[in-house]
Amino acid sequence: EALLQVDRERATKLCFSTGHLEMPMTSGDRSGAPLAEDLRRHNFVVQEVEIHGQAGVPSDCDALLVVGSQRAWAEEDAAVIERYLRAGGNVGIFLNLVVLEGRIVPTGLESVARLGGMSLPPALAVEADADHLLPDSPPVRFRADSWNEHDITRDLRGSSMDVAMVRPVVRAEGSDVVPATLVLSSPRAWGETGVRELLRTWTPVKEAADITGPLPIAMAAEVA
């Protein structure tokens, strides 16, 4: 709710993208129906919308949410989101890690992230701090609790969230947009780029090519 609510008289309409194997807001595998029901109880309107290159985001959407895409976005589909952002729309992207033949598959939304000054490196967050690891879990599942000051995180500071198989998001080099980091891993975490070996052994070893922590787990930005 802290991420999504808009201060206005009518209910906020959240549009969830479809067409790229996203988490469905109705029934089916990986169903987000409980989330949709909870949002409705908090006076949100929830609607699924198919995003493709021939149609834009409906004008009555207060925000477009991309949740857990398992299929890469085509360039023309990503361009729909770019146009929506440039026109003043609100977008939330919740990435799903997709690995194919031992490598992290690009999302197709890299250009969208860059509009917000963000980059999506092909890495998997690994936690090495024992105080943040969860019992009987691999080091890719851990507790994140380092919240930075931001309107979005105002009511979240002091809490923690469990994350698993999460991709770090970092500031894009050369971008004029400076995103705000919302939540970080511990300083002992790193972004593992050797995903094939990690998923085979579940015994991570930090290498020179890996991304040094603390890792941003979530970012926010305003696009002019």
SELO-198172 format. One record per residue (C-alpha): residue in three letters; x, y, z. Coordinates in steps of 0.5 Angstrom, whole numbers, plus 500, padded with zeros to 3 digits. Layout:
% SELO-198172
alaXYZ ...
This chain:
% SELO-198172
glu500500500 ala506505502 leu508504494 leu502505491 gln496509494 val495516491 asp492521495 arg485523491 glu478522492 arg476516488 ala479509489 thr486509486 lys486504479 leu492499479 cys493496472 phe497490472 ser500488465 thr499481462 gly502478455 his509476458 leu507471463 glu506476469 met503473475 pro496473474 met491477478 thr486472478 ser487464478 gly492460475 asp500458477 arg503463481 ser496467482 gly496474485 ala489473487 pro490474494 leu494480493 ala489483488 glu483482494 asp487485499 leu488491495 arg481491493 arg480491501 his484497501 asn480501496 phe484500490 val481498483 val485492480 gln485491473 glu489487468 val491490461 glu495487456 ile501491454 his503490446 gly506495441 gln499497438 ala496500444 gly498504450 val496504457 pro489505458 ser488513460 asp484511467 cys490507470 asp493511476 ala499506475 leu502500471 leu505495475 val509489472 val509483476 gly514477475 ser514477468 gln517470465 arg518472458 ala522478455 trp519484453 ala519485446 glu522492444 glu515495441 asp512493448 ala517496452 ala516502448 val509503450 ile511503458 glu517508456 arg511513452 tyr507512458 leu512514463 arg514520459 ala507522459 gly507522467 gly505515468 asn507511474 val510505473 gly512499478 ile517494476 phe517487480 leu522483477 asn522475476 leu529472476 val529468469 val535463468 leu536460461 glu542455460 gly546458466 arg545465464 ile540470467 val535472461 pro535480459 thr528482461 gly527487455 leu525492460 glu532495461 ser531501457 val525503461 ala529502467 arg534507464 leu529512464 gly529512471 gly537512472 met537505473 ser541499471 leu539491471 pro545487471 pro545480470 ala547478477 leu543474483 ala544477490 val547473495 glu548474502 ala554473507 asp552476513 ala549471518 asp544475522 his541476515 leu540469513 leu534465514 pro534458517 asp535452513 ser535457507 pro540458501 pro544464501 val540467496 arg534468501 phe535473506 arg532478510 ala533485508 asp532491513 ser536497511 trp531502509 asn533509506 glu529515508 his524516502 asp516518502 ile515510500 thr519507506 arg516512511 asp512507514 leu517501513 arg523503517 gly524498523 ser521492519 ser524487515 met522483508 asp524476506 val527476499 ala529470495 met532469488 val532477487 arg536481482 pro540487484 val538494481 val544499481 arg544506478 ala545507471 glu552510469 gly552516465 ser544517466 asp542524469 val537521473 val539520480 pro534514483 ala533514490 thr535507493 leu529504498 val532498501 leu539495501 ser542488503 ser547488508 pro554490506 arg557483506 ala552481500 trp554481493 gly551480486 glu553474483 thr555474476 gly557466476 val549464476 arg550457473 glu555455478 leu551458484 leu545454482 arg549448481 thr552448488 trp549453492 thr556454495 pro557462492 val564464492 lys565472491 glu569473485 ala572480482 ala567480477 asp561480482 ile558486484 thr560489491 gly555490496 pro551493500 leu546491494 pro540496492 ile534491492 ala529497490 met530504487 ala525509485 ala525515481 glu522521478 val522521470 ala522528467 
